[in-house]
Amino acid sequence: MKLNLDIQRRARIEMLPLIDIVFLLLVFFIYAMLSMAVHRGLPVVLPTSSTSKVDKHLVLSVTVKADGTIYVDKEQVTLRDLAGFLETKSGGSKKHGVLLFADRSLSYQKLFRVLDQIRSAGLSRISLQAEAD
């Protein structure tokens, strides 16, 4: 009986390491493209619309004068009562936004006390208002 020990095997390419490398390259290029898109972003001026409406029922106005008096929609409120007053005005809704008008001579600490009271009322959409030069 004759045994054939010189069996020639054909060379073959393993697919599993190739698939791993292809997926690694794919993830690398996706990550690279996302990071380039963020760094190449430019500021734009958004368009205006004459038909869009601002829902004024969902916006509260808080004004702080130079002497420290606080007004919510033209009603005077003390700093201690501000959080409770804003909660009742908003009805416990998180959708309400606050427009904060503060005098330029107001101290930084007083402004942050008012901001803390607004946040403790559960309102996180706060917009500090300023005049254009």
C-alpha positions as CSV (number, residue, x, y, z in Angstrom):
1,M,0.0,0.0,0.0
2,K,1.4,3.3,-1.0
3,L,1.0,6.3,1.2
4,N,1.1,9.7,-0.4
5,L,2.7,12.0,2.2
6,D,3.4,15.0,-0.1
7,I,-0.1,16.3,-0.2
8,Q,0.1,19.8,-1.4
9,R,-2.2,22.1,0.4
10,R,-3.4,25.3,-1.3
11,A,-2.7,28.6,0.4
12,R,-5.8,30.2,1.8
13,I,-6.6,33.5,3.2
14,E,-8.2,33.5,6.6
15,M,-11.3,35.6,6.6
16,L,-11.8,36.3,10.3
17,P,-8.7,38.5,10.9
18,L,-9.5,40.3,7.6
19,I,-13.1,41.1,8.8
20,D,-11.7,42.3,12.2
21,I,-9.3,44.7,10.4
22,V,-12.0,46.0,8.1
23,F,-14.3,46.7,11.0
24,L,-11.5,48.4,12.9
25,L,-10.8,50.7,9.9
26,L,-14.5,51.4,9.5
27,V,-14.8,52.5,13.1
28,F,-11.6,54.6,12.8
29,F,-12.9,56.5,9.7
30,I,-16.4,57.0,11.1
31,Y,-14.9,58.5,14.3
32,A,-12.5,60.7,12.3
33,M,-15.2,62.0,10.1
34,L,-17.5,62.9,13.1
35,S,-14.7,64.7,14.8
36,M,-13.8,66.7,11.6
37,A,-17.5,67.7,11.2
38,V,-17.6,69.2,14.7
39,H,-14.4,71.2,14.2
40,R,-15.3,72.5,10.9
41,G,-18.7,73.9,12.0
42,L,-19.2,77.6,11.3
43,P,-21.5,80.0,13.1
44,V,-24.5,81.0,11.1
45,V,-27.2,83.6,11.3
46,L,-30.5,81.7,11.6
47,P,-33.4,82.8,9.4
48,T,-36.4,84.7,10.7
49,S,-40.0,83.9,10.2
50,S,-43.0,86.2,10.3
51,T,-45.4,83.4,11.0
52,S,-43.6,81.8,13.9
53,K,-45.0,82.6,17.3
54,V,-43.5,82.7,20.8
55,D,-45.8,81.2,23.3
56,K,-45.7,83.9,25.9
57,H,-47.7,81.7,28.4
58,L,-44.6,79.5,28.7
59,V,-42.2,82.4,29.5
60,L,-41.7,84.1,32.8
61,S,-39.9,87.4,33.2
62,V,-37.7,88.0,36.2
63,T,-36.3,91.5,36.7
64,V,-33.7,92.4,39.3
65,K,-33.1,96.1,39.8
66,A,-29.9,97.7,41.1
67,D,-31.2,98.0,44.6
68,G,-31.9,94.3,44.7
69,T,-35.7,94.4,44.3
70,I,-37.0,91.5,42.3
71,Y,-40.1,91.5,40.0
72,V,-41.8,88.5,38.4
73,D,-44.0,89.7,35.5
74,K,-44.2,93.2,37.1
75,E,-45.1,91.8,40.6
76,Q,-42.6,92.5,43.4
77,V,-41.3,89.4,45.2
78,T,-38.7,88.9,47.9
79,L,-35.7,86.7,47.3
80,R,-37.0,84.2,49.9
81,D,-40.4,83.8,48.2
82,L,-39.0,83.8,44.7
83,A,-38.8,80.0,44.3
84,G,-42.3,79.3,45.6
85,F,-43.8,82.2,43.5
86,L,-42.2,80.8,40.4
87,E,-43.4,77.3,41.1
88,T,-47.0,78.5,41.4
89,K,-46.7,80.7,38.3
90,S,-45.3,77.8,36.2
91,G,-47.8,75.4,37.6
92,G,-45.1,72.8,38.3
93,S,-44.4,72.6,34.5
94,K,-40.7,72.1,33.4
95,K,-41.5,73.6,30.0
96,H,-41.5,77.2,31.2
97,G,-38.6,79.4,30.4
98,V,-37.3,82.4,32.4
99,L,-36.1,85.6,30.9
100,L,-33.8,87.2,33.5
101,F,-33.3,91.0,33.3
102,A,-30.6,92.1,35.7
103,D,-29.2,95.7,36.1
104,R,-25.6,96.0,35.1
105,S,-24.6,97.4,38.5
106,L,-26.0,94.4,40.3
107,S,-23.4,92.5,42.2
108,Y,-22.4,89.0,40.9
109,Q,-23.3,87.4,44.2
110,K,-26.9,88.8,44.2
111,L,-27.3,87.6,40.6
112,F,-26.3,84.1,41.5
113,R,-28.6,84.1,44.5
114,V,-31.5,84.8,42.1
115,L,-30.3,82.1,39.7
116,D,-30.2,79.6,42.5
117,Q,-33.8,80.4,43.5
118,I,-34.9,80.0,39.9
119,R,-33.2,76.6,39.7
120,S,-34.6,75.5,43.0
121,A,-38.1,76.3,41.6
122,G,-37.4,73.5,39.0
123,L,-36.9,75.8,36.1
124,S,-33.8,75.2,34.1
125,R,-34.5,77.1,30.9
126,I,-33.0,80.5,31.9
127,S,-32.0,83.2,29.5
128,L,-29.9,86.2,30.6
129,Q,-31.0,89.2,28.7
130,A,-28.7,92.0,27.4
131,E,-28.9,95.0,25.2
132,A,-27.1,95.2,21.9
133,D,-24.3,97.8,21.6
